[in-house]
Amino acid sequence: MEVLRIKAIDTYPIRHKMLRPNGSIEDCMFQGDNDELTFHLGAFVDKKLVSVASFYFEKSPQFPETYQYRLRGMATLPEHQGQGLSSALLRTAFPVIKSNQCTLLWCNAREKAMGYYEKVGFHPTGELFTIPNIGKHVLMSIKID
């Protein structure tokens, strides 16, 4: 397995398959994908992209930290889940986030993924909420030292 920086467009097929299967590929193009401080990571197995995550320099009003990053679109193809790929993406992202003077990473985690995020150190904030056409989520964050 190898983790590399990738382009936003490289994330769209996996985002579409795993996160927005009932939508169009355009639904997988997130605002900020091509911003200067946004970065995208991919995990490759046998030179095939199988897991993706995107990181946006974006502040949530729910947290006091001045500089924050947001995690969006983290997804792994089914046949590669449970192999530590998402965790490898996060481990690779943390030093990049820290080098941008940020100490907090947050995300809107799907309800079914809460256990994973807690396992890797994220903490929930507030109550579950619904994102239309996607499902229930909870705001989660992790401090980056």
N, C-alpha and C positions, 0 to 999 in steps of 0.2 A: 504494500500500500504506500502511496505517495500523495502528499498534500501539496497543491500548487495554487498560485493565484490564477484565476480565470476571468473571463469577461462576463458581463451581465448576460449577454445573449447565450452563453454556454449553460447558464442555469435554467433557462426556460423549459427545455424538454422535461427535466426531472421535476421542476416546480409544477408543471402542468400535469404530469402523470400522478404525482403523489399528493399535491395540495389543492389543485383546481381541476380535477378530472372531468367535471361537468361543465366547465367553462371553456373559453377559448384560450389560445396561446397568449393573446393580448392581456388576458386577466393575470398573467404571470409576469407582466412587465410592470415593476413597481416604481412608483415615484421615487426619484433619487438614485435609481440604479446606476446612472452615469455621472453622478456628482463627484467632484474632485476627491473628497475624503471617503467616499464609499469604496469598499473592497469586497471581492467575492473570492471564496475559496472552494476548491473541489478536491475530493479524495478520489484517487485513481487506483483501480485494481487491474493488473495486467493491461495497463495503458488505456483502460476504459473508465470514463467518468461515471461514478456510481453514487456520489454523495455531494451535496452542495450546501453552502450557507453564505448569506450576504450580510454585511455589516455597514450600517449607516451612521454617520455623525449626526445624531438627532437627540434632542432633549425631550424627555417626558416630564410634564409638569408635576407628576406624582413624586418626583425625587428631587432633593435639594442640590445635588451636584451640578455645578455649572456646565461641565463638559461630560457628555454621555455618548455612548454608542447604542444603537438598536440592532438586534439580531432579527432578521426576517428570512423566510424562505428556506429554512433548514430542512432538508429532505434527503432520504436515502432510498435507493431502489430496494424493493422487498427482499430480493435474494441476497442482499448484502447487509440487511439490518441485524443488529445485535453483535456486530463485529468490532465495535469501538470507533467506527469511522466518524460519526458526529462528534464524539469526544476529541478525536484527533484534530478536527476542524477547529473546535473551540480552543484547544491548547495552542494551536498555531496562531489563532486570532488574538489571544490575550496580549502577547508582547507588542503587537501592532497597535492595538487599542491603547495600551499604556504609553507607547512612544508618542501618541497623539495627545498626551496629557489628560487622558480620561481614566477614571477609576471605577466606572459603573457601566455594565452592559445590561440592557433590559430587553424584554420581548413580550409579545402577547402570545402566550403558549396555549395551544389547543388543550382542552380538558384531558383528552386521552394521552397527552404527552407530559402532563404535569409530573408524573412519577420519574420520568427520565430527567427532567430539568432539576428536580430536587436531588436526585442521585448525584448529579454533577455540580451541585452547590448553589443552584438558584433558589430564591425564596419568593413565595407568593405575596402579593400585596392586594388587598381588597377582595371583592367578591367576583364570582364568575359573571361574565357578560357575554352577550351573543353578538357575533359579527354576522350580518345578514348573508345568507347563502353559503356560509362556511361552517358556523357552529359556535359552540361555547368555548370561551377562552378565559385565561386569568393573566393578569399582569405579573411578571416575574422578573427578578433582577439578581445580579451577582456582583459583588465588589471585586475589583481587580487590583491586586497589590503589586 
